[in-house]
Amino acid sequence: MADHSPPQRPPEAAPQAKVTGDPPPPQDSGERPRPHHHLRQAYAAIDLGTNNCRLLIARPANENFVVIDAFSRVVRLGEGLAQTGRLSDEAMERALGALKICASKLRRRNVHLARSVATEACRRAVNGAAFIERVREETGIRLDIISAQEEARLAVLGCHILLEDGIGPAMIFDIGGGSTELILIEPGGPVPRILDWQSVPWGVVSLTDTVGHEQDGADDAARVARYAEMRRVVDESFAEFGERIAPHRGPDQRLLGTSGTVTTLASVHLELPQYDRKAVDGLIVPSDSMREISSRLAHMSPEERRGLPCIGQERADLVVAGCAILESILDLWPAPRLGVADRGIREGILRSLMSADAEGVQAREGLRRLRDEG
């Protein structure tokens, strides 16, 4: 999957801000060592999704990278998109507010290279391109509307190192706000080979908006019927891909998910009082446990879901659609265990930026040596 969107210089940077406190632990990038002076540079990745706006700023650290700043906010950019085909004024204002914070952090951290991407909501909206231009004018951030194929590639690049060891193909998936990407890979080497992939237009926001939000006072029978309709819609979208990958199923099936859905359900599985990335990222959970949690959440009332510590107000409604998508994936690729990744597109972007920049530095140094020797 070729990457045709170039990295960009961020908005004009202010002097480097001092990093206070201990930075997060290094995240293994799977990349080779880089020139020493390259390690001082800061790189940034912004992922504007259908539901969330996320920023990650990091510095290379030999074969790893160290996160020095991060930001995440629920913006629901795709809210109402299924009905209108447009990004609403309210949703765009929420996203712009988050992106202005991102732009401020890019300047404060004196970022060397950044890449900012937008996904399904901007791909589908008739006013998506106009919104991208408005973001550039008001924040200085140049968002690339990436294809579903590029989104899948970046997700794999960002999280594949958490995949369980095993033999044969494995499945990585990313349940987003507006779409879900399924990627069948052949592990091995620095980057796994993609055997097949599929993107469907169902994420937690788009599926909820299409099937309908839960009505006030709905009884258990109504919740069961709504969940069954979500499962039917998603199963139909997965059917063709399921036929294509059937020959690849075997006794050693492995599955890795990156999304708010899987990290939220993993938190419920661990009964965490509050979200803890260190406890969740890289966790392996029995698939049956994830199914049981999905079914339990789907039967709960919104008030009951809001009362769970790691779900709360923001995810109480949308998490049901995520559960439906996850159960359909577990039917499609029935692995006994599910790997959980709190990493994905942003980490994939950072690895791409750092690797490409290091190769450029090495190439320039090689040319300089040739000139000097000549």
C-alpha positions as CSV (number, residue, x, y, z in Angstrom):
1,M,0.0,0.0,0.0
2,A,1.8,3.1,-1.2
3,D,1.8,6.3,0.9
4,H,1.4,9.3,-1.4
5,S,0.7,11.9,1.2
6,P,3.9,13.8,2.1
7,P,4.8,14.9,5.7
8,Q,4.5,18.5,6.5
9,R,6.3,21.1,8.5
10,P,4.0,22.1,11.3
11,P,2.8,25.7,12.0
12,E,5.7,28.1,12.7
13,A,7.3,26.8,15.9
14,A,7.9,28.6,19.2
15,P,11.1,27.8,21.2
16,Q,11.2,24.3,22.6
17,A,9.2,23.9,25.7
18,K,10.8,22.2,28.7
19,V,9.4,18.7,29.3
20,T,8.5,18.4,32.9
21,G,8.1,15.2,34.9
22,D,8.9,11.7,33.6
23,P,8.0,11.0,30.0
24,P,5.9,7.9,29.2
25,P,8.0,4.8,28.7
26,P,9.4,4.2,25.2
27,Q,7.1,2.5,22.7
28,D,8.8,-0.1,20.6
29,S,8.8,1.1,17.0
30,G,10.5,-1.8,15.3
31,E,12.8,0.6,13.4
32,R,16.5,0.4,13.0
33,P,18.9,2.9,14.8
34,R,19.1,6.4,13.5
35,P,21.9,9.0,13.3
36,H,22.5,10.6,16.7
37,H,21.5,14.1,15.8
38,H,18.3,12.8,14.4
39,L,17.3,11.6,17.9
40,R,16.8,15.2,19.2
41,Q,14.0,16.0,16.7
42,A,10.4,15.9,17.7
43,Y,7.8,14.4,15.4
44,A,4.0,14.6,15.5
45,A,1.0,12.8,14.2
46,I,-2.6,14.0,14.3
47,D,-5.5,11.6,13.6
48,L,-8.9,13.4,13.1
49,G,-11.4,10.6,13.1
50,T,-15.2,10.5,13.0
51,N,-15.4,10.5,16.8
52,N,-12.0,11.6,18.2
53,C,-9.2,14.0,17.5
54,R,-5.9,12.6,18.7
55,L,-2.3,14.0,18.7
56,L,1.0,12.3,19.6
57,I,4.4,14.0,19.7
58,A,7.5,11.9,20.2
59,R,11.3,11.8,19.8
60,P,13.2,8.8,18.4
61,A,15.1,6.8,21.1
62,N,17.5,4.4,19.3
63,E,15.1,1.7,18.0
64,N,12.2,3.0,20.0
65,F,10.5,6.4,20.4
66,V,9.5,8.3,23.6
67,V,6.2,10.1,23.7
68,I,6.7,13.7,25.0
69,D,3.2,15.0,24.6
70,A,-0.3,13.7,23.7
71,F,-3.8,14.9,23.4
72,S,-7.2,13.3,22.8
73,R,-10.7,14.7,22.7
74,V,-14.1,13.3,21.6
75,V,-15.3,15.7,18.9
76,R,-18.0,13.6,17.1
77,L,-17.2,15.1,13.8
78,G,-19.4,12.6,12.0
79,E,-22.5,13.2,14.2
80,G,-25.5,13.3,11.9
81,L,-23.5,12.6,8.8
82,A,-25.4,9.4,8.0
83,Q,-28.6,11.4,7.7
84,T,-27.4,14.6,6.0
85,G,-24.2,13.7,4.1
86,R,-22.6,16.8,5.6
87,L,-20.4,17.7,8.6
88,S,-22.6,19.8,10.8
89,D,-21.6,23.3,12.0
90,E,-21.5,22.2,15.6
91,A,-19.3,19.2,14.8
92,M,-16.9,21.3,12.8
93,E,-16.6,23.8,15.6
94,R,-15.8,21.0,18.1
95,A,-13.2,19.6,15.8
96,L,-11.7,23.0,15.2
97,G,-11.4,23.7,18.9
98,A,-9.5,20.5,19.4
99,L,-7.2,21.1,16.4
100,K,-6.3,24.6,17.7
101,I,-5.1,22.9,20.9
102,C,-3.1,20.5,18.7
103,A,-1.5,23.4,16.7
104,S,-0.5,25.1,20.0
105,K,1.2,21.9,21.2
106,L,3.1,21.6,17.8
107,R,4.5,25.1,18.2
108,R,5.3,24.7,21.9
109,R,7.1,21.4,21.3
110,N,9.1,22.8,18.3
111,V,8.0,19.9,16.1
112,H,10.4,19.1,13.3
113,L,8.0,17.1,11.0
114,A,4.3,16.4,11.3
115,R,1.7,14.5,9.4
116,S,-2.0,15.1,10.0
117,V,-4.7,12.9,8.6
118,A,-8.5,12.8,8.4
119,T,-10.5,9.7,7.8
120,E,-14.0,8.4,7.1
121,A,-16.1,11.5,8.1
122,C,-14.1,13.8,5.8
123,R,-14.0,11.1,3.1
124,R,-17.8,10.8,3.0
125,A,-19.0,14.4,3.7
126,V,-19.8,16.6,0.7
127,N,-18.3,19.5,2.6
128,G,-15.2,17.5,3.8
129,A,-12.8,19.3,1.5
130,A,-14.1,22.7,2.5
131,F,-13.7,21.9,6.1
132,I,-10.1,20.8,5.5
133,E,-9.4,24.2,3.9
134,R,-11.0,26.0,6.9
135,V,-8.8,24.0,9.3
136,R,-5.7,25.1,7.3
137,E,-6.7,28.8,7.4
138,E,-7.6,28.8,11.1
139,T,-5.0,26.5,12.6
140,G,-2.2,26.2,10.0
141,I,-2.6,22.4,10.1
142,R,-2.8,20.7,6.7
143,L,-5.0,17.6,7.0
144,D,-4.7,14.9,4.4
145,I,-7.9,13.0,3.7
146,I,-6.4,9.5,3.5
147,S,-8.0,6.5,1.8
148,A,-9.4,3.6,3.7
149,Q,-6.4,1.5,2.3
150,E,-3.9,4.0,3.7
151,E,-5.8,4.0,7.0
152,A,-5.5,0.2,7.2
153,R,-1.8,0.3,6.4
154,L,-1.0,2.9,9.1
155,A,-3.1,0.9,11.7
156,V,-1.0,-2.2,11.0
157,L,2.2,-0.3,11.1
158,G,1.3,1.2,14.4
159,C,0.3,-1.9,16.3
160,H,1.5,-5.1,14.7
161,I,4.3,-5.6,17.2
162,L,1.7,-6.5,19.8
163,L,0.4,-9.5,17.8
164,E,0.8,-12.8,19.6
165,D,3.5,-15.1,18.2
166,G,2.2,-17.9,16.0
167,I,2.2,-19.5,12.6
168,G,0.2,-18.5,9.6
169,P,-2.0,-15.5,8.8
170,A,-3.4,-13.2,11.5
171,M,-6.2,-10.5,11.6
172,I,-5.8,-6.9,12.7
173,F,-8.8,-4.7,12.9
174,D,-9.6,-1.1,13.7
175,I,-13.1,-0.1,14.8
176,G,-13.3,3.6,14.2
177,G,-16.1,6.2,14.4
178,G,-17.1,6.1,10.8
179,S,-15.6,2.9,9.4
180,T,-14.0,-0.4,10.4
181,E,-10.9,-1.8,8.7
182,L,-10.1,-5.5,8.7
183,I,-6.6,-6.5,7.6
184,L,-5.3,-10.1,7.0
185,I,-1.6,-10.2,7.4
186,E,1.3,-12.6,7.1
187,P,3.6,-11.7,10.0
188,G,7.4,-11.6,9.6
189,G,10.1,-9.0,8.9
190,P,10.0,-5.4,10.2
191,V,6.5,-4.9,8.6
192,P,4.0,-7.7,8.0
193,R,2.8,-8.4,4.5
194,I,-0.9,-7.6,3.9
195,L,-2.7,-10.5,2.3
196,D,-6.1,-9.0,2.0
197,W,-8.1,-6.1,3.6
198,Q,-11.6,-4.7,3.8
199,S,-13.1,-1.4,4.9
200,V,-16.8,-1.1,5.7
201,P,-18.6,2.2,6.4
202,W,-19.7,1.1,9.9
203,G,-18.0,2.5,13.0
204,V,-19.5,3.4,16.4
205,V,-20.9,6.7,15.2
206,S,-22.1,5.7,11.7
207,L,-23.7,2.5,12.9
208,T,-25.4,4.2,15.8
209,D,-26.8,7.0,13.6
210,T,-28.0,4.5,10.9
211,V,-29.7,2.0,13.2
212,G,-30.9,4.7,15.5
213,H,-30.1,5.9,19.0
214,E,-31.6,4.1,22.0
215,Q,-34.9,5.5,22.9
216,D,-35.6,6.8,26.4
217,G,-37.4,4.2,28.4
218,A,-36.6,1.4,26.0
219,D,-37.1,-2.1,27.6
220,D,-34.8,-5.1,27.3
221,A,-36.7,-6.5,24.3
222,A,-36.2,-3.2,22.4
223,R,-32.5,-3.2,23.3
224,V,-32.1,-6.8,22.1
225,A,-33.8,-6.0,18.8
226,R,-31.7,-2.9,18.2
227,Y,-28.5,-4.9,18.9
228,A,-29.6,-7.7,16.6
229,E,-30.2,-5.2,13.8
230,M,-26.7,-3.8,14.3
231,R,-25.3,-7.3,14.1
232,R,-27.3,-7.9,10.9
233,V,-26.0,-4.8,9.2
234,V,-22.4,-5.4,10.0
235,D,-22.5,-9.1,9.2
236,E,-23.9,-8.3,5.7
237,S,-21.0,-5.9,5.1
238,F,-18.4,-8.5,6.2
239,A,-19.9,-11.4,4.2
240,E,-17.9,-11.0,1.0
241,F,-14.6,-10.5,2.8
242,G,-15.4,-13.6,5.0
243,E,-15.7,-15.7,1.9
244,R,-12.3,-14.4,0.5
245,I,-10.4,-15.1,3.7
246,A,-12.0,-18.5,4.5
247,P,-9.1,-20.5,3.0
248,H,-6.7,-18.7,5.4
249,R,-8.4,-19.9,8.5
250,G,-6.5,-22.4,10.5
251,P,-5.9,-23.9,14.0
252,D,-3.6,-21.0,15.1
253,Q,-5.8,-18.0,14.5
254,R,-4.6,-14.8,16.0
255,L,-6.5,-11.5,16.4
256,L,-5.4,-8.0,17.4
257,G,-7.7,-5.0,17.8
258,T,-7.0,-1.3,18.0
259,S,-9.8,1.0,18.9
260,G,-11.7,2.6,21.7
261,T,-14.1,-0.3,21.7
262,V,-11.5,-3.0,22.5
263,T,-9.6,-0.8,25.0
264,T,-12.9,0.0,26.8
265,L,-14.0,-3.6,26.9
266,A,-10.6,-4.6,28.1
267,S,-10.9,-2.1,31.0
268,V,-14.3,-3.6,31.9
269,H,-12.7,-7.1,31.8
270,L,-10.0,-5.9,34.2
271,E,-12.6,-4.1,36.4
272,L,-10.4,-1.0,36.4
273,P,-11.6,2.0,38.5
274,Q,-10.3,4.3,35.8
275,Y,-8.6,3.8,32.4
276,D,-5.0,2.7,32.6
277,R,-3.1,2.5,29.3
278,K,-0.2,0.5,30.8
279,A,-2.7,-2.2,32.0
280,V,-4.6,-2.4,28.7
281,D,-2.0,-1.9,25.9
282,G,-0.7,-5.4,24.9
283,L,-3.3,-7.2,27.1
284,I,-4.5,-10.6,25.8
285,V,-8.2,-11.4,26.6
286,P,-10.1,-14.6,26.0
287,S,-12.5,-14.0,23.2
288,D,-15.4,-15.5,25.1
289,S,-14.9,-12.9,27.8
290,M,-15.1,-10.1,25.3
291,R,-18.3,-11.7,23.9
292,E,-19.8,-11.9,27.4
293,I,-19.0,-8.3,28.1
294,S,-20.4,-7.2,24.8
295,S,-23.7,-9.0,25.4
296,R,-23.9,-7.6,29.0
297,L,-23.4,-4.0,27.8
298,A,-25.9,-4.4,25.0
299,H,-28.6,-5.4,27.6
300,M,-27.8,-2.6,30.0
301,S,-29.7,0.6,30.1
302,P,-27.8,3.8,29.2
303,E,-27.8,4.8,32.9
304,E,-26.3,1.5,33.9
305,R,-23.5,1.8,31.2
306,R,-22.8,5.4,32.3
307,G,-22.2,4.1,35.8
308,L,-19.3,1.9,34.7
309,P,-16.0,3.7,35.5
310,C,-14.3,3.2,32.1
311,I,-17.4,3.9,30.0
312,G,-19.0,7.0,31.4
313,Q,-21.1,9.6,29.6
314,E,-19.2,9.9,26.3
315,R,-19.2,6.2,25.4
316,A,-22.4,5.0,27.0
317,D,-24.4,5.0,23.7
318,L,-21.7,4.4,21.2
319,V,-20.1,1.4,22.9
320,V,-23.1,-0.8,22.0
321,A,-22.4,-0.3,18.3
322,G,-18.7,-1.2,19.0
323,C,-19.8,-4.3,20.7
324,A,-21.9,-5.4,17.7
325,I,-19.0,-4.8,15.3
326,L,-16.6,-6.7,17.6
327,E,-18.9,-9.7,17.9
328,S,-19.2,-9.8,14.1
329,I,-15.4,-9.8,13.8
330,L,-15.1,-12.6,16.3
331,D,-17.5,-14.6,14.2
332,L,-15.5,-13.8,11.0
333,W,-12.1,-14.8,12.5
334,P,-12.9,-17.0,15.6
335,A,-9.6,-16.7,17.4
336,P,-9.6,-18.0,21.0
337,R,-7.9,-14.8,22.3
338,L,-8.0,-11.1,21.4
339,G,-5.0,-8.9,21.6
340,V,-5.7,-5.3,22.7
341,A,-3.7,-2.3,21.4
342,D,-4.0,1.2,22.6
343,R,-2.0,2.4,19.6
344,G,-2.6,2.5,15.9
345,I,-2.7,5.2,13.2
346,R,-0.7,7.9,15.1
347,E,2.1,5.4,16.0
348,G,2.1,4.2,12.3
349,I,2.5,7.8,11.1
350,L,5.3,8.5,13.6
351,R,7.2,5.4,12.5
352,S,6.8,6.3,8.9
353,L,8.1,9.9,9.5
354,M,11.0,8.9,11.6
355,S,12.1,6.1,9.3
356,A,11.9,8.2,6.1
357,D,13.7,11.1,7.8
358,A,16.5,8.9,9.0
359,E,16.9,7.4,5.6
360,G,17.1,10.9,4.1
361,V,19.7,11.9,6.6
362,Q,21.8,8.8,5.9
363,A,21.5,9.4,2.1
364,R,22.7,13.0,2.4
365,E,25.6,12.0,4.7
366,G,26.6,9.3,2.1
367,L,26.6,11.8,-0.7
368,R,28.7,14.2,1.4
369,R,31.2,11.5,2.1
370,L,31.4,10.7,-1.6
371,R,32.0,14.3,-2.5
372,D,34.7,14.6,0.2
373,E,36.5,11.5,-1.0
374,G,36.3,12.7,-4.6
